[in-house]
Amino acid sequence: LVTDGNTMDPTNCDPNVANLTQIVADGHSKGVNTYTLGLQGSDPNFLDQIAQAGGTMAHIDASAGVQAFVSALNNIRQSIT
């Protein structure tokens, strides 16, 4: 999950943290891990809740720019292969 914290563009999303956390937890119970990457403007507390429910424990801060984002994706790839 990658976000800048804006829930209005391009589409509306359910803003209820409990609902979103439950969806992610259900996926994790079926073997799907969820990684969260925060761009500038994102809420790290929300991302940590989603990451914990998804089995990855904490969000990855990718707010420092393109290189931070690419590095985060590379780290995720290395952890799952």
Helices and strands as residue ranges (DSSP letters): E 2-3, H 17-29, E 37-38, H 44-53, E 60-61, H 66-80
